[in-house]
């Protein structure tokens, strides 16, 4: 394998991006080549007046934007990728990574429903209100359930969750 990726997925408000950043912090300074990508940012756009593309629906745009990033990151030696996004289907992402000889493991980051709701309500941005609605939609539909190779509760200190993910990945470096 040319590289390894972990997708931190799970319900809205679980702290996927926060765990990704903390995991990156554990790898800092030890010579590990890595990149952190919040995949939501690769598919959030608007075209035309009032035609907002929901960022959780345009997987084609996400993959089209990710591919050149992946090529560039691998070329400079970032062979460990930490990806964050709530996904209902990981196969398109897995296929893109496989074409570039990058393996994928999926870690579900979760927390009790009351914690998820409190986190989303506490965020003042309007998009988090949308995420709260999507949390309930996805839960009732079972979207994204069963994709994971492992599950990590994130209702504890963030560093503890990141350390657990790091150990599961076998990415223990000098900084533990």
N, C-alpha and C positions, 0 to 999 in steps of 0.2 A: 504494500500500500504506500502510496505517495504521501498520504496524510490521513488524519483522523478528525472527525467532527462529532460534536455532541449538540443535539438539538434539545434545548430546555423548553419544554412545552407544558401545557396545563391550562387551567382556567384563568380567565381574566382576573387580575389582582393577586395572583399567586406570588408574584415577585420574580418572574423569570429573568427580566433584564437586570434586576438588582443582584440576583445570584450570578448571572453571567459576568457582571462587573467585578464582583467579589472573587469569583473563580479566576478571572484574569489577574487580579491583585495577588493571588497565591502563586501565580506563575511568573510574575514580574521579577526581574533581576537574576534569574537563575539560568539564563541562556536559552530558555524554551522559546521557540518561534511560534507565535500564536496570533490570532486575530479574534476580536469580538464583534459580532454583527447582530444588531437588533433588526430582524428581517422585516418588521412592520414598516420601517422607514424606506424600504425599497419598493413599496407599492402604495404609497400614500400620495395621491395627486388629484388634481381637478382639471378638467378640460371643459371649456365653455362655461357659460353662465348657469349656475345651478346644477351642473352635471358632475357631482362629486362621486368619484369611484370609491366605494367602500374598500378600505385597505385589506380586509380579510377575504375579499372575493377575487381580486385580480392576481391570481397565482402566476399567470403568464408573465405579467410585468415584473413580478418579484424575481422569477427565475431568469428573465432576460437581463435584469440589472445585476443579479448575483453572479452570473457566469463570468463576465470579464473581471469582476472583483476577485473571484476565486482563482482565475488564471494568474492575475497579478500578485495575489498574496502567496500562492504556492511558489511563484518564480522568485520571490525574495526570501523564502524560507519559513513563512508562516504556515507550518504544516499541521498545527492543531487549531481547529476552528470551534469557537464557542458561539452558537447560534441561539437566538431567543425568538419565540413566536408561538402563539396558540394556533395549532393546526388541526384540521379535521382529517386530513389525509397526508401522510408523509412520503408517499411513494414518488410523486414528481420531484421532490427535493432529493430523495435518495437516488433517483435515477440521474439527476444532474451531477451529484457528487461522484457517483460511480463512474460516470464518463471521464472524470478527471482523476480516477483512482484514489478517491477519498472515501473511507469507510464512515458509516454513520451509526451512532448509538443515540437512543432517545431516552431522555430523563424527564419524567413527569414531575413538575414542581406543583405542590398543592398546599392547601390549608383548609381548615374548616370553613363552611359556608359563611358563618357569621363573621369570621375574620376577613374573608374575601370581600363581603359586602361593606364592611367597615372601611377597609382600605380604599375601595372604589369611591365610596361616599365622601371620604376625607380629602380626596384629590379635587382641587378646585377647577380643573380643566373640563370643558364641556365634553370632550371625547371620553372622559371616564364615566360620565353618565350614560353614554352610549354603550360603553363596555359593561356597565352594570346590567343593562338590558340584555346584552349579548350573553353575559354569564348565565343568566336564567334560561335563555333560548338554548344555548349549547348544552346546559345540564339536562334540560328536559328531553333533548334530542339524542343525548349521549355522544355528541360530537367530540371527536378526538379520543374517546375512551378506547383503551386497549392497544394504543400505538406504542406505548412505552416499553422499554427494556427494564426499567427500574423506576421506582417512585420515591420521592423525597418530600417529607413534610417541611414546610417553610413557615411554621408558626413558632419558631425558636430563633435564637440569634442568627443573623444572616451568615456570619462566618462559619457557624456550625453546619449549616446546610451546604455551603460551598465546599467545606472540607469533606463532607460525606460524598458529594458528587465527585470531587477530585480523587478520593480513595477508590470509589467504584470504577472510575475511568482508568485507574492505574497511572494517573498523571502526577503522582507525588514527586515533587522536586525537592530542592533544597529548602524551600520555604513552606513548612507545615506547621 
